[in-house]
Amino acid sequence: MNRPGSLEFALRFDFRNPESAGTSMADRYAAALDMAEWADGLGCTRITVSEHHGSPDGYLPSPVQMLAAMAARTKQVRFLVAALIAPFHDPLRLAEELAVLDNISRGRVDLIVAGGYVREEFAMFGVPMNERAKRVTEVVTTLKSAFSGEPFTYRGRTVRVTPAPYRPGGPAVLLGGSSEPAARRAARIADGFVPSVPEVWEHYRDEVGRLGRPDPGPSPIGPNRVVALAEDPDKGWERMAPYFLHETNAYGVWQAQDDVAAPFRTAEGLAELRRGDQYRVLTPEGFVRELKAAPRPFTQFHPLCGGMPMELAWSSLRLFEREVLPAFG
């Protein structure tokens, strides 16, 4: 655990790679592996990867395989899948893959399971959207049983998943979601809840109390923001903003299908995007001042956001390494 006043940082990747970025997916994957190794050497606390399917910009469909590669390049950093979309996975096969990943990483993996919301993905897999709750429940209960390493009943037959996880009990299985039913389901079947937006946390908190367990306290999540660093923020914004715009609009289109409660909304252009505070480009000095004013200094970088060119992503990370981290000792 970091000492009081020290800076904790994390990375996340979703691997959007729109045609406008002009980079191959192989090069983008390689850059992320290099960034994971770099971050691990600097004491990064967590690396998060996400999952979607059939996205025109190549959004990562295989988080388990990506984390296996990252785990092989790192020693200490923990990993999180946020989120694993349960309806598209065979529960037993998924349990096997995660058990192997837990051994490769020596117990450094946790996951958030979610039901999904993108209509095109459900059509791609031929899964009815009204089966989401049932499939989420089956995946969560199967994983928790499988991670015991002992035989258990699955769809009426006795099975056992091998190998057993490296960490006793296996990866933590949290539930994600943006609705009251998801929050209450998490209290009943999962190891915890990570809401998409803070507002639904109170439903989880209420259900935990109804089940007679200790109050989990206030929401663990805050605003979803992306920060990048540049010596000249105006020039940095000019170069980075098109990729920020791609991210928020790509998510916004998905989430507008059913008015999903989520932090992303489409923006008409760069001027509108800059008027908000979801995406910001700061100087290292300005970022240090902001972090030191926070009760708990923490930041999560999204270095390849929206198809960000690798050299531009690295320029932000190197400024963090040279000019921000040293300010915290």
Disulfide bonds with the S-S distance in Angstrom:
none
